[in-house]
């Protein structure tokens, strides 16, 4: 593998890690804000809070996947238009 290809691969990997960390931070912030009250009554997470967090995370990841697929489709369409 050429050095420039290795550098590109490393840059892509670093960007992927950065994007995943950003998604995790946004998910954590959004679901915490939605599901956990600002004043903690118990040290342990309550059942209702756990259910809320589970649903919130599932929805967040589902939407993230759907958006990723749609952006991929749009990107492929743009590439096809540029080839014409």
PyMOL Python script that loads the backbone (N, CA, C, O; Angstrom):
from pymol import cmd

cmd.read_pdbstr("""\
ATOM      1  N   UNK A   1       0.861  -1.185   0.000  1.00  0.00           N
ATOM      2  CA  UNK A   1       0.000   0.000   0.000  1.00  0.00           C
ATOM      3  C   UNK A   1       0.899   1.238   0.000  1.00  0.00           C
ATOM      4  O   UNK A   1       1.846   1.322   0.782  1.00  0.00           O
ATOM      5  N   UNK A   2       0.607   2.170  -0.856  1.00  0.00           N
ATOM      6  CA  UNK A   2       1.393   3.391  -0.947  1.00  0.00           C
ATOM      7  C   UNK A   2       1.226   4.217   0.320  1.00  0.00           C
ATOM      8  O   UNK A   2       0.233   4.105   1.037  1.00  0.00           O
ATOM      9  N   UNK A   3       2.226   5.047   0.570  1.00  0.00           N
ATOM     10  CA  UNK A   3       2.200   5.865   1.790  1.00  0.00           C
ATOM     11  C   UNK A   3       1.005   6.812   1.809  1.00  0.00           C
ATOM     12  O   UNK A   3       0.384   7.008   2.853  1.00  0.00           O
ATOM     13  N   UNK A   4       0.682   7.400   0.657  1.00  0.00           N
ATOM     14  CA  UNK A   4      -0.463   8.321   0.613  1.00  0.00           C
ATOM     15  C   UNK A   4      -1.773   7.578   0.875  1.00  0.00           C
ATOM     16  O   UNK A   4      -2.677   8.118   1.512  1.00  0.00           O
ATOM     17  N   UNK A   5      -1.876   6.335   0.382  1.00  0.00           N
ATOM     18  CA  UNK A   5      -3.073   5.535   0.654  1.00  0.00           C
ATOM     19  C   UNK A   5      -3.182   5.212   2.137  1.00  0.00           C
ATOM     20  O   UNK A   5      -4.273   5.244   2.707  1.00  0.00           O
ATOM     21  N   UNK A   6      -2.057   4.903   2.758  1.00  0.00           N
ATOM     22  CA  UNK A   6      -2.045   4.599   4.192  1.00  0.00           C
ATOM     23  C   UNK A   6      -2.449   5.830   4.999  1.00  0.00           C
ATOM     24  O   UNK A   6      -3.172   5.723   5.989  1.00  0.00           O
ATOM     25  N   UNK A   7      -1.979   6.993   4.570  1.00  0.00           N
ATOM     26  CA  UNK A   7      -2.340   8.234   5.264  1.00  0.00           C
ATOM     27  C   UNK A   7      -3.829   8.524   5.105  1.00  0.00           C
ATOM     28  O   UNK A   7      -4.487   8.945   6.057  1.00  0.00           O
ATOM     29  N   UNK A   8      -4.355   8.301   3.919  1.00  0.00           N
ATOM     30  CA  UNK A   8      -5.784   8.510   3.685  1.00  0.00           C
ATOM     31  C   UNK A   8      -6.610   7.564   4.543  1.00  0.00           C
ATOM     32  O   UNK A   8      -7.613   7.964   5.134  1.00  0.00           O
ATOM     33  N   UNK A   9      -6.184   6.308   4.609  1.00  0.00           N
ATOM     34  CA  UNK A   9      -6.889   5.317   5.414  1.00  0.00           C
ATOM     35  C   UNK A   9      -6.872   5.707   6.887  1.00  0.00           C
ATOM     36  O   UNK A   9      -7.888   5.606   7.575  1.00  0.00           O
ATOM     37  N   UNK A  10      -5.716   6.153   7.365  1.00  0.00           N
ATOM     38  CA  UNK A  10      -5.609   6.571   8.762  1.00  0.00           C
ATOM     39  C   UNK A  10      -6.496   7.785   9.027  1.00  0.00           C
ATOM     40  O   UNK A  10      -7.160   7.850  10.061  1.00  0.00           O
ATOM     41  N   UNK A  11      -6.513   8.735   8.114  1.00  0.00           N
ATOM     42  CA  UNK A  11      -7.354   9.922   8.264  1.00  0.00           C
ATOM     43  C   UNK A  11      -8.827   9.535   8.291  1.00  0.00           C
ATOM     44  O   UNK A  11      -9.597  10.070   9.088  1.00  0.00           O
ATOM     45  N   UNK A  12      -9.220   8.608   7.426  1.00  0.00           N
ATOM     46  CA  UNK A  12     -10.612   8.156   7.405  1.00  0.00           C
ATOM     47  C   UNK A  12     -10.974   7.450   8.712  1.00  0.00           C
ATOM     48  O   UNK A  12     -12.077   7.625   9.230  1.00  0.00           O
ATOM     49  N   UNK A  13     -10.050   6.659   9.240  1.00  0.00           N
ATOM     50  CA  UNK A  13     -10.299   5.967  10.501  1.00  0.00           C
ATOM     51  C   UNK A  13     -10.431   6.961  11.654  1.00  0.00           C
ATOM     52  O   UNK A  13     -11.303   6.812  12.509  1.00  0.00           O
ATOM     53  N   UNK A  14      -9.570   7.966  11.673  1.00  0.00           N
ATOM     54  CA  UNK A  14      -9.642   8.987  12.721  1.00  0.00           C
ATOM     55  C   UNK A  14     -10.947   9.767  12.629  1.00  0.00           C
ATOM     56  O   UNK A  14     -11.561  10.079  13.648  1.00  0.00           O
ATOM     57  N   UNK A  15     -11.366  10.081  11.414  1.00  0.00           N
ATOM     58  CA  UNK A  15     -12.621  10.806  11.212  1.00  0.00           C
ATOM     59  C   UNK A  15     -13.805   9.962  11.670  1.00  0.00           C
ATOM     60  O   UNK A  15     -14.737  10.481  12.286  1.00  0.00           O
ATOM     61  N   UNK A  16     -13.773   8.666  11.373  1.00  0.00           N
ATOM     62  CA  UNK A  16     -14.838   7.755  11.796  1.00  0.00           C
ATOM     63  C   UNK A  16     -14.929   7.701  13.322  1.00  0.00           C
ATOM     64  O   UNK A  16     -16.024   7.729  13.883  1.00  0.00           O
ATOM     65  N   UNK A  17     -13.782   7.623  13.987  1.00  0.00           N
ATOM     66  CA  UNK A  17     -13.761   7.596  15.454  1.00  0.00           C
ATOM     67  C   UNK A  17     -14.319   8.897  16.012  1.00  0.00           C
ATOM     68  O   UNK A  17     -15.094   8.887  16.969  1.00  0.00           O
ATOM     69  N   UNK A  18     -13.924  10.012  15.416  1.00  0.00           N
ATOM     70  CA  UNK A  18     -14.416  11.320  15.867  1.00  0.00           C
ATOM     71  C   UNK A  18     -15.929  11.428  15.677  1.00  0.00           C
ATOM     72  O   UNK A  18     -16.627  11.953  16.545  1.00  0.00           O
ATOM     73  N   UNK A  19     -16.432  10.936  14.551  1.00  0.00           N
ATOM     74  CA  UNK A  19     -17.872  10.987  14.295  1.00  0.00           C
ATOM     75  C   UNK A  19     -18.637  10.094  15.267  1.00  0.00           C
ATOM     76  O   UNK A  19     -19.709  10.470  15.739  1.00  0.00           O
ATOM     77  N   UNK A  20     -18.100   8.921  15.568  1.00  0.00           N
ATOM     78  CA  UNK A  20     -18.756   8.015  16.520  1.00  0.00           C
ATOM     79  C   UNK A  20     -18.769   8.622  17.924  1.00  0.00           C
ATOM     80  O   UNK A  20     -19.766   8.513  18.639  1.00  0.00           O
ATOM     81  N   UNK A  21     -17.672   9.259  18.317  1.00  0.00           N
ATOM     82  CA  UNK A  21     -17.617   9.903  19.628  1.00  0.00           C
ATOM     83  C   UNK A  21     -18.626  11.044  19.701  1.00  0.00           C
ATOM     84  O   UNK A  21     -19.285  11.227  20.724  1.00  0.00           O
ATOM     85  N   UNK A  22     -18.748  11.811  18.619  1.00  0.00           N
ATOM     86  CA  UNK A  22     -19.715  12.907  18.582  1.00  0.00           C
ATOM     87  C   UNK A  22     -21.137  12.368  18.678  1.00  0.00           C
ATOM     88  O   UNK A  22     -21.965  12.919  19.404  1.00  0.00           O
ATOM     89  N   UNK A  23     -21.425  11.286  17.944  1.00  0.00           N
ATOM     90  CA  UNK A  23     -22.761  10.694  18.002  1.00  0.00           C
ATOM     91  C   UNK A  23     -23.061  10.201  19.416  1.00  0.00           C
ATOM     92  O   UNK A  23     -24.157  10.420  19.931  1.00  0.00           O
ATOM     93  N   UNK A  24     -22.096   9.541  20.038  1.00  0.00           N
ATOM     94  CA  UNK A  24     -22.285   9.041  21.401  1.00  0.00           C
ATOM     95  C   UNK A  24     -22.555  10.198  22.368  1.00  0.00           C
ATOM     96  O   UNK A  24     -23.435  10.099  23.223  1.00  0.00           O
ATOM     97  N   UNK A  25     -21.807  11.283  22.235  1.00  0.00           N
ATOM     98  CA  UNK A  25     -22.006  12.437  23.120  1.00  0.00           C
ATOM     99  C   UNK A  25     -23.381  13.068  22.914  1.00  0.00           C
ATOM    100  O   UNK A  25     -24.045  13.438  23.882  1.00  0.00           O
ATOM    101  N   UNK A  26     -23.810  13.192  21.655  1.00  0.00           N
ATOM    102  CA  UNK A  26     -25.134  13.759  21.391  1.00  0.00           C
ATOM    103  C   UNK A  26     -26.237  12.846  21.909  1.00  0.00           C
ATOM    104  O   UNK A  26     -27.222  13.318  22.476  1.00  0.00           O
ATOM    105  N   UNK A  27     -26.074  11.536  21.715  1.00  0.00           N
ATOM    106  CA  UNK A  27     -27.044  10.560  22.201  1.00  0.00           C
ATOM    107  C   UNK A  27     -27.143  10.631  23.721  1.00  0.00           C
ATOM    108  O   UNK A  27     -28.242  10.680  24.274  1.00  0.00           O
ATOM    109  N   UNK A  28     -26.011  10.635  24.385  1.00  0.00           N
ATOM    110  CA  UNK A  28     -25.982  10.683  25.849  1.00  0.00           C
ATOM    111  C   UNK A  28     -26.654  11.948  26.367  1.00  0.00           C
ATOM    112  O   UNK A  28     -27.468  11.892  27.289  1.00  0.00           O
ATOM    113  N   UNK A  29     -26.317  13.073  25.778  1.00  0.00           N
ATOM    114  CA  UNK A  29     -26.889  14.346  26.216  1.00  0.00           C
ATOM    115  C   UNK A  29     -28.399  14.376  25.992  1.00  0.00           C
ATOM    116  O   UNK A  29     -29.156  14.750  26.889  1.00  0.00           O
ATOM    117  N   UNK A  30     -28.834  13.985  24.801  1.00  0.00           N
ATOM    118  CA  UNK A  30     -30.263  14.040  24.475  1.00  0.00           C
ATOM    119  C   UNK A  30     -31.077  13.104  25.355  1.00  0.00           C
ATOM    120  O   UNK A  30     -32.114  13.501  25.888  1.00  0.00           O
ATOM    121  N   UNK A  31     -30.622  11.867  25.514  1.00  0.00           N
ATOM    122  CA  UNK A  31     -31.400  10.893  26.287  1.00  0.00           C
ATOM    123  C   UNK A  31     -31.348  11.199  27.784  1.00  0.00           C
ATOM    124  O   UNK A  31     -32.327  10.968  28.494  1.00  0.00           O
ATOM    125  N   UNK A  32     -30.231  11.710  28.262  1.00  0.00           N
ATOM    126  CA  UNK A  32     -30.145  12.083  29.682  1.00  0.00           C
ATOM    127  C   UNK A  32     -31.102  13.236  29.974  1.00  0.00           C
ATOM    128  O   UNK A  32     -31.823  13.228  30.971  1.00  0.00           O
ATOM    129  N   UNK A  33     -31.091  14.227  29.082  1.00  0.00           N
ATOM    130  CA  UNK A  33     -31.964  15.393  29.253  1.00  0.00           C
ATOM    131  C   UNK A  33     -33.437  14.985  29.225  1.00  0.00           C
ATOM    132  O   UNK A  33     -34.249  15.520  29.980  1.00  0.00           O
ATOM    133  N   UNK A  34     -33.776  14.034  28.350  1.00  0.00           N
ATOM    134  CA  UNK A  34     -35.163  13.611  28.190  1.00  0.00           C
ATOM    135  C   UNK A  34     -35.629  12.687  29.309  1.00  0.00           C
ATOM    136  O   UNK A  34     -36.779  12.778  29.738  1.00  0.00           O
ATOM    137  N   UNK A  35     -34.760  11.800  29.791  1.00  0.00           N
ATOM    138  CA  UNK A  35     -35.200  10.693  30.647  1.00  0.00           C
ATOM    139  C   UNK A  35     -34.817  10.815  32.122  1.00  0.00           C
ATOM    140  O   UNK A  35     -35.441  10.174  32.968  1.00  0.00           O
ATOM    141  N   UNK A  36     -33.827  11.608  32.441  1.00  0.00           N
ATOM    142  CA  UNK A  36     -33.352  11.688  33.823  1.00  0.00           C
ATOM    143  C   UNK A  36     -33.699  13.067  34.381  1.00  0.00           C
ATOM    144  O   UNK A  36     -33.277  14.080  33.823  1.00  0.00           O
ATOM    145  N   UNK A  37     -34.460  13.118  35.472  1.00  0.00           N
ATOM    146  CA  UNK A  37     -34.816  14.422  36.049  1.00  0.00           C
ATOM    147  C   UNK A  37     -33.574  15.128  36.594  1.00  0.00           C
ATOM    148  O   UNK A  37     -32.598  14.478  36.972  1.00  0.00           O
ATOM    149  N   UNK A  38     -33.616  16.460  36.632  1.00  0.00           N
ATOM    150  CA  UNK A  38     -32.442  17.213  37.096  1.00  0.00           C
ATOM    151  C   UNK A  38     -32.105  16.966  38.569  1.00  0.00           C
ATOM    152  O   UNK A  38     -30.952  17.105  38.976  1.00  0.00           O
ATOM    153  N   UNK A  39     -33.103  16.603  39.356  1.00  0.00           N
ATOM    154  CA  UNK A  39     -32.866  16.311  40.776  1.00  0.00           C
ATOM    155  C   UNK A  39     -32.960  14.802  40.962  1.00  0.00           C
ATOM    156  O   UNK A  39     -33.999  14.196  40.697  1.00  0.00           O
ATOM    157  N   UNK A  40     -31.867  14.204  41.421  1.00  0.00           N
ATOM    158  CA  UNK A  40     -31.835  12.752  41.630  1.00  0.00           C
ATOM    159  C   UNK A  40     -32.428  12.418  42.988  1.00  0.00           C
ATOM    160  O   UNK A  40     -31.973  12.933  44.009  1.00  0.00           O
ATOM    161  N   UNK A  41     -33.451  11.549  43.008  1.00  0.00           N
ATOM    162  CA  UNK A  41     -34.037  11.102  44.269  1.00  0.00           C
ATOM    163  C   UNK A  41     -33.365   9.827  44.770  1.00  0.00           C
ATOM    164  O   UNK A  41     -33.309   9.581  45.975  1.00  0.00           O
ATOM    165  N   UNK A  42     -32.861   9.026  43.850  1.00  0.00           N
ATOM    166  CA  UNK A  42     -32.215   7.767  44.199  1.00  0.00           C
ATOM    167  C   UNK A  42     -30.847   7.695  43.540  1.00  0.00           C
ATOM    168  O   UNK A  42     -30.603   8.314  42.504  1.00  0.00           O
ATOM    169  N   UNK A  43     -29.961   6.927  44.161  1.00  0.00           N
ATOM    170  CA  UNK A  43     -28.643   6.717  43.573  1.00  0.00           C
ATOM    171  C   UNK A  43     -28.731   5.796  42.358  1.00  0.00           C
ATOM    172  O   UNK A  43     -27.940   5.910  41.421  1.00  0.00           O
ATOM    173  N   UNK A  44     -29.702   4.882  42.385  1.00  0.00           N
ATOM    174  CA  UNK A  44     -29.882   3.931  41.287  1.00  0.00           C
ATOM    175  C   UNK A  44     -30.861   4.499  40.261  1.00  0.00           C
ATOM    176  O   UNK A  44     -31.712   5.329  40.580  1.00  0.00           O
ATOM    177  N   UNK A  45     -30.718   4.035  39.034  1.00  0.00           N
ATOM    178  CA  UNK A  45     -31.635   4.467  37.986  1.00  0.00           C
ATOM    179  C   UNK A  45     -32.977   3.743  38.178  1.00  0.00           C
ATOM    180  O   UNK A  45     -33.009   2.538  38.426  1.00  0.00           O
ATOM    181  N   UNK A  46     -34.061   4.479  38.062  1.00  0.00           N
ATOM    182  CA  UNK A  46     -35.400   3.909  38.244  1.00  0.00           C
ATOM    183  C   UNK A  46     -35.812   3.127  36.995  1.00  0.00           C
ATOM    184  O   UNK A  46     -35.269   3.341  35.911  1.00  0.00           O
ATOM    185  N   UNK A  47     -36.772   2.223  37.159  1.00  0.00           N
ATOM    186  CA  UNK A  47     -37.233   1.395  36.040  1.00  0.00           C
ATOM    187  C   UNK A  47     -37.778   2.257  34.900  1.00  0.00           C
ATOM    188  O   UNK A  47     -37.481   2.008  33.732  1.00  0.00           O
ATOM    189  N   UNK A  48     -38.570   3.263  35.242  1.00  0.00           N
ATOM    190  CA  UNK A  48     -39.120   4.151  34.217  1.00  0.00           C
ATOM    191  C   UNK A  48     -38.032   4.904  33.467  1.00  0.00           C
ATOM    192  O   UNK A  48     -38.124   5.097  32.255  1.00  0.00           O
ATOM    193  N   UNK A  49     -37.001   5.328  34.190  1.00  0.00           N
ATOM    194  CA  UNK A  49     -35.875   6.013  33.553  1.00  0.00           C
ATOM    195  C   UNK A  49     -35.127   5.058  32.622  1.00  0.00           C
ATOM    196  O   UNK A  49     -34.728   5.435  31.519  1.00  0.00           O
ATOM    197  N   UNK A  50     -34.943   3.824  33.077  1.00  0.00           N
ATOM    198  CA  UNK A  50     -34.235   2.830  32.260  1.00  0.00           C
ATOM    199  C   UNK A  50     -34.997   2.531  30.973  1.00  0.00           C
ATOM    200  O   UNK A  50     -34.399   2.423  29.902  1.00  0.00           O
ATOM    201  N   UNK A  51     -36.314   2.397  31.079  1.00  0.00           N
ATOM    202  CA  UNK A  51     -37.140   2.141  29.898  1.00  0.00           C
ATOM    203  C   UNK A  51     -37.061   3.330  28.948  1.00  0.00           C
ATOM    204  O   UNK A  51     -36.924   3.154  27.737  1.00  0.00           O
ATOM    205  N   UNK A  52     -37.147   4.533  29.493  1.00  0.00           N
ATOM    206  CA  UNK A  52     -37.067   5.748  28.682  1.00  0.00           C
ATOM    207  C   UNK A  52     -35.726   5.817  27.950  1.00  0.00           C
ATOM    208  O   UNK A  52     -35.678   6.117  26.757  1.00  0.00           O
ATOM    209  N   UNK A  53     -34.651   5.540  28.663  1.00  0.00           N
ATOM    210  CA  UNK A  53     -33.319   5.585  28.056  1.00  0.00           C
ATOM    211  C   UNK A  53     -33.202   4.532  26.961  1.00  0.00           C
ATOM    212  O   UNK A  53     -32.667   4.806  25.887  1.00  0.00           O
ATOM    213  N   UNK A  54     -33.699   3.330  27.231  1.00  0.00           N
ATOM    214  CA  UNK A  54     -33.639   2.258  26.235  1.00  0.00           C
ATOM    215  C   UNK A  54     -34.363   2.663  24.952  1.00  0.00           C
ATOM    216  O   UNK A  54     -33.841   2.477  23.853  1.00  0.00           O
ATOM    217  N   UNK A  55     -35.546   3.209  25.097  1.00  0.00           N
ATOM    218  CA  UNK A  55     -36.318   3.640  23.923  1.00  0.00           C
ATOM    219  C   UNK A  55     -35.640   4.808  23.217  1.00  0.00           C
ATOM    220  O   UNK A  55     -35.582   4.853  21.988  1.00  0.00           O
ATOM    221  N   UNK A  56     -35.135   5.738  23.992  1.00  0.00           N
ATOM    222  CA  UNK A  56     -34.476   6.917  23.426  1.00  0.00           C
ATOM    223  C   UNK A  56     -33.256   6.504  22.600  1.00  0.00           C
ATOM    224  O   UNK A  56     -33.066   6.976  21.479  1.00  0.00           O
ATOM    225  N   UNK A  57     -32.442   5.625  23.160  1.00  0.00           N
ATOM    226  CA  UNK A  57     -31.245   5.161  22.451  1.00  0.00           C
ATOM    227  C   UNK A  57     -31.640   4.407  21.185  1.00  0.00           C
ATOM    228  O   UNK A  57     -31.038   4.613  20.130  1.00  0.00           O
ATOM    229  N   UNK A  58     -32.638   3.542  21.278  1.00  0.00           N
ATOM    230  CA  UNK A  58     -33.089   2.781  20.106  1.00  0.00           C
ATOM    231  C   UNK A  58     -33.571   3.718  18.999  1.00  0.00           C
ATOM    232  O   UNK A  58     -33.237   3.525  17.830  1.00  0.00           O
ATOM    233  N   UNK A  59     -34.353   4.727  19.367  1.00  0.00           N
ATOM    234  CA  UNK A  59     -34.854   5.683  18.373  1.00  0.00           C
ATOM    235  C   UNK A  59     -33.706   6.485  17.770  1.00  0.00           C
ATOM    236  O   UNK A  59     -33.657   6.693  16.558  1.00  0.00           O
ATOM    237  N   UNK A  60     -32.792   6.932  18.613  1.00  0.00           N
ATOM    238  CA  UNK A  60     -31.659   7.733  18.154  1.00  0.00           C
ATOM    239  C   UNK A  60     -30.839   6.940  17.135  1.00  0.00           C
ATOM    240  O   UNK A  60     -30.495   7.457  16.072  1.00  0.00           O
ATOM    241  N   UNK A  61     -30.526   5.684  17.463  1.00  0.00           N
ATOM    242  CA  UNK A  61     -29.723   4.852  16.567  1.00  0.00           C
ATOM    243  C   UNK A  61     -30.479   4.513  15.287  1.00  0.00           C
ATOM    244  O   UNK A  61     -29.883   4.457  14.212  1.00  0.00           O
ATOM    245  N   UNK A  62     -31.787   4.287  15.393  1.00  0.00           N
ATOM    246  CA  UNK A  62     -32.600   4.001  14.215  1.00  0.00           C
ATOM    247  C   UNK A  62     -32.599   5.195  13.265  1.00  0.00           C
ATOM    248  O   UNK A  62     -32.403   5.040  12.060  1.00  0.00           O
ATOM    249  N   UNK A  63     -32.815   6.370  13.810  1.00  0.00           N
ATOM    250  CA  UNK A  63     -32.823   7.582  12.980  1.00  0.00           C
ATOM    251  C   UNK A  63     -31.450   7.813  12.369  1.00  0.00           C
ATOM    252  O   UNK A  63     -31.345   8.175  11.197  1.00  0.00           O
ATOM    253  N   UNK A  64     -30.400   7.608  13.151  1.00  0.00           N
ATOM    254  CA  UNK A  64     -29.038   7.785  12.648  1.00  0.00           C
ATOM    255  C   UNK A  64     -28.781   6.842  11.470  1.00  0.00           C
ATOM    256  O   UNK A  64     -28.181   7.241  10.472  1.00  0.00           O
ATOM    257  N   UNK A  65     -29.231   5.607  11.588  1.00  0.00           N
ATOM    258  CA  UNK A  65     -29.055   4.631  10.507  1.00  0.00           C
ATOM    259  C   UNK A  65     -29.856   5.031   9.274  1.00  0.00           C
ATOM    260  O   UNK A  65     -29.352   4.948   8.153  1.00  0.00           O
ATOM    261  N   UNK A  66     -31.096   5.464   9.471  1.00  0.00           N
ATOM    262  CA  UNK A  66     -31.936   5.874   8.337  1.00  0.00           C
ATOM    263  C   UNK A  66     -31.326   7.066   7.607  1.00  0.00           C
ATOM    264  O   UNK A  66     -31.292   7.099   6.377  1.00  0.00           O
ATOM    265  N   UNK A  67     -30.849   8.036   8.366  1.00  0.00           N
ATOM    266  CA  UNK A  67     -30.239   9.219   7.755  1.00  0.00           C
ATOM    267  C   UNK A  67     -28.982   8.821   6.994  1.00  0.00           C
ATOM    268  O   UNK A  67     -28.743   9.304   5.888  1.00  0.00           O
ATOM    269  N   UNK A  68     -28.179   7.940   7.585  1.00  0.00           N
ATOM    270  CA  UNK A  68     -26.968   7.473   6.913  1.00  0.00           C
ATOM    271  C   UNK A  68     -27.275   6.794   5.590  1.00  0.00           C
ATOM    272  O   UNK A  68     -26.588   7.030   4.595  1.00  0.00           O
ATOM    273  N   UNK A  69     -28.300   5.951   5.570  1.00  0.00           N
ATOM    274  CA  UNK A  69     -28.694   5.274   4.330  1.00  0.00           C
ATOM    275  C   UNK A  69     -29.163   6.283   3.287  1.00  0.00           C
ATOM    276  O   UNK A  69     -28.795   6.190   2.116  1.00  0.00           O
ATOM    277  N   UNK A  70     -29.972   7.240   3.715  1.00  0.00           N
ATOM    278  CA  UNK A  70     -30.493   8.246   2.783  1.00  0.00           C
ATOM    279  C   UNK A  70     -29.357   9.092   2.213  1.00  0.00           C
ATOM    280  O   UNK A  70     -29.329   9.373   1.015  1.00  0.00           O
ATOM    281  N   UNK A  71     -28.426   9.495   3.070  1.00  0.00           N
ATOM    282  CA  UNK A  71     -27.290  10.277   2.585  1.00  0.00           C
ATOM    283  C   UNK A  71     -26.439   9.461   1.618  1.00  0.00           C
ATOM    284  O   UNK A  71     -25.925   9.996   0.636  1.00  0.00           O
ATOM    285  N   UNK A  72     -26.291   8.174   1.895  1.00  0.00           N
ATOM    286  CA  UNK A  72     -25.557   7.301   0.980  1.00  0.00           C
ATOM    287  C   UNK A  72     -26.229   7.221  -0.378  1.00  0.00           C
ATOM    288  O   UNK A  72     -25.561   7.268  -1.411  1.00  0.00           O
ATOM    289  N   UNK A  73     -27.555   7.099  -0.377  1.00  0.00           N
ATOM    290  CA  UNK A  73     -28.307   7.061  -1.638  1.00  0.00           C
ATOM    291  C   UNK A  73     -28.139   8.368  -2.409  1.00  0.00           C
ATOM    292  O   UNK A  73     -27.909   8.358  -3.618  1.00  0.00           O
ATOM    293  N   UNK A  74     -28.256   9.487  -1.703  1.00  0.00           N
ATOM    294  CA  UNK A  74     -28.109  10.786  -2.358  1.00  0.00           C
ATOM    295  C   UNK A  74     -26.708  10.961  -2.922  1.00  0.00           C
ATOM    296  O   UNK A  74     -26.532  11.512  -4.009  1.00  0.00           O
ATOM    297  N   UNK A  75     -25.722  10.496  -2.186  1.00  0.00           N
ATOM    298  CA  UNK A  75     -24.338  10.585  -2.649  1.00  0.00           C
ATOM    299  C   UNK A  75     -24.136   9.761  -3.916  1.00  0.00           C
ATOM    300  O   UNK A  75     -23.466  10.206  -4.847  1.00  0.00           O
ATOM    301  N   UNK A  76     -24.708   8.572  -3.952  1.00  0.00           N
ATOM    302  CA  UNK A  76     -24.591   7.727  -5.146  1.00  0.00           C
ATOM    303  C   UNK A  76     -25.298   8.363  -6.338  1.00  0.00           C
ATOM    304  O   UNK A  76     -24.806   8.294  -7.464  1.00  0.00           O
ATOM    305  N   UNK A  77     -26.450   8.981  -6.092  1.00  0.00           N
ATOM    306  CA  UNK A  77     -27.171   9.655  -7.169  1.00  0.00           C
ATOM    307  C   UNK A  77     -26.347  10.816  -7.712  1.00  0.00           C
ATOM    308  O   UNK A  77     -26.276  11.023  -8.924  1.00  0.00           O
ATOM    309  N   UNK A  78     -25.724  11.573  -6.810  1.00  0.00           N
ATOM    310  CA  UNK A  78     -24.878  12.686  -7.242  1.00  0.00           C
ATOM    311  C   UNK A  78     -23.707  12.189  -8.083  1.00  0.00           C
ATOM    312  O   UNK A  78     -23.364  12.798  -9.096  1.00  0.00           O
ATOM    313  N   UNK A  79     -23.094  11.084  -7.664  1.00  0.00           N
ATOM    314  CA  UNK A  79     -21.978  10.517  -8.422  1.00  0.00           C
ATOM    315  C   UNK A  79     -22.429  10.096  -9.811  1.00  0.00           C
ATOM    316  O   UNK A  79     -21.723  10.325 -10.793  1.00  0.00           O
ATOM    317  N   UNK A  80     -23.609   9.478  -9.896  1.00  0.00           N
ATOM    318  CA  UNK A  80     -24.125   9.039 -11.192  1.00  0.00           C
ATOM    319  C   UNK A  80     -24.416  10.230 -12.097  1.00  0.00           C
ATOM    320  O   UNK A  80     -24.175  10.169 -13.303  1.00  0.00           O
ATOM    321  N   UNK A  81     -24.932  11.309 -11.520  1.00  0.00           N
ATOM    322  CA  UNK A  81     -25.205  12.507 -12.318  1.00  0.00           C
ATOM    323  C   UNK A  81     -23.915  13.140 -12.820  1.00  0.00           C
ATOM    324  O   UNK A  81     -23.863  13.653 -13.938  1.00  0.00           O
ATOM    325  N   UNK A  82     -22.877  13.103 -11.996  1.00  0.00           N
ATOM    326  CA  UNK A  82     -21.600  13.687 -12.405  1.00  0.00           C
ATOM    327  C   UNK A  82     -20.934  12.871 -13.513  1.00  0.00           C
ATOM    328  O   UNK A  82     -20.192  13.421 -14.327  1.00  0.00           O
ATOM    329  N   UNK A  83     -21.192  11.574 -13.548  1.00  0.00           N
ATOM    330  CA  UNK A  83     -20.596  10.715 -14.571  1.00  0.00           C
ATOM    331  C   UNK A  83     -21.237  10.926 -15.937  1.00  0.00           C
ATOM    332  O   UNK A  83     -20.628  10.616 -16.960  1.00  0.00           O
ATOM    333  N   UNK A  84     -22.454  11.450 -15.963  1.00  0.00           N
ATOM    334  CA  UNK A  84     -23.173  11.645 -17.235  1.00  0.00           C
ATOM    335  C   UNK A  84     -22.659  12.831 -17.996  1.00  0.00           C
ATOM    336  O   UNK A  84     -23.156  13.130 -19.082  1.00  0.00           O
TER     337      UNK A  84
END
""", "prot")
cmd.dss("prot")
cmd.show_as("cartoon", "prot")
cmd.util.cbc("prot")
cmd.orient("prot")
